[in-house]
Amino acid sequence: MSTFRVPIKRIRAIEPHPNADAIEFAVVDGYRSIVKKGEFAADDLVAYIPEASVLPEWLLRRLGLWDAEKGVGKLNGKEGNRVKAIRLRGQLSQGICYPVAKAVANDGAQAGQIVTGDEPGCLACVQEDEDVAGLIGIAKYEPPIPVAMAGEVFNAGQCITIGFDVENWKSHPDVLQEGEEVVFTEKLHGTCTVVAILPYKDAHPEAFGEKRNILVFSKGLGAKGLVLKNNERNRDNLYVRSTRGLVARIDEVQRGDADGVSEPQFILGETYGPGVQDLTYGKEIGMPVVERIDPLIGRVCLKSISADYLLRKGGTEYN
C-alpha cells in the first residue's frame, strides 16, 4: 500500500451527485468523497480519512457512524470501524471528510482547529498537509497474515533491507506534467517478494544460500528490517518456496565469484497465483521511458486503482 496518512487537505471542488439530492461529492486531491449536501464548500479544510483507516469509537459517534443498539460502527469490518471504498447510488466514494474549523494561528496565518476527542477541551490547531492520524486516534488496518505467508524471522536491520511502495496518483494528482511521456502497465495482484544478496562479510548463519548471504523477505517484513530464517519451519513458507530456484541460481553464480558483491543487491518481484491473492491473471509488459524525480515523492511512479478492484467482494491485501 502507499504511504498511510490522515492529512489536512483543502477541498478542491464540490460536485453534485447525479442520482441523489441530499448528498454531493467533496473533491480532495484526486479523490471524491460523499458528503451531506451543503456541509462543505470549496476551499474548506478537512482531515481526509483514507481507505484502510481504523477509527476510534468517539470519532465514529461524532461522524454519525455509530450503531448504539448494536455497539459497533457503521463502516466495514467486524467492529464496523474500518474505512473502505463504497458505491453509493452508482457512484464511487473514497475516504471520509472530517471537518476542520477555521482558526487564526499566533503568527496571524490562517490555520484550522480540529476536535481530537469527546471530552471538553479536546481541540488542537492544525496546518494544511499536517498528518493528524495520531492526533485523532486513527490507525492503519493491517490484515491478518495467512499461515502460508507467515514464518520465523530475524532482524537483519533496516540498513540492509529496503522499503518499497508506489504512491496512488489520486494523492498526488499534480505530479504528472502536461505532455509528459508515461508508461501504463497492469500490476500483478500478488505479494511483493524480495531477495537480497549481501557481501560475503555480512553473511548471517540463518540466511539462505551456501554462503549464507542471501535474504528472503516480503515488503511488510523488509519495512521493519525483518527477514525469513533459513530453517525447517519455513520450508513451506510462500516466499521461501517461490524463491527457491532463484536462490539456487545465485548459489551457482557465486561459486565462481571469489569476491562477491561489494554492497547489497536487491531483486524485487511479485509472487502471484492460486493461494496468494484473490485475483490471478497474465504478465505485465513494460517499455523504456525517461524517468523524472519529483521533489515530493522522488521517482515519478504512481498507481491507479480501479473502482471494480476496490469494491470486489472478499478481496485480499497482504504486505
Secondary structure by P-SEA (a helix, b strand, c coil): ccccccccccccccccccccccbbbbbcccbbbbbcccccccccccccccccccccaaaaaaaccccccccccccccccccbbbbbbcccccccbbbbbbbbbbccccccccccccccccccbbbbccccccccccbbbbbbcccccccbbbbbbcccccbbbbbbbbcccccccccccbbbbbbbbbcbbbbbbbbccccccccccccccccbbbbcaaaaaacccccccccccccaaaaaaaaaaaaaaaaacccccccccbbbbbbbbbccccccbbbbbbbbbbbbbbbbccccccbbbbbcccccccccccccc
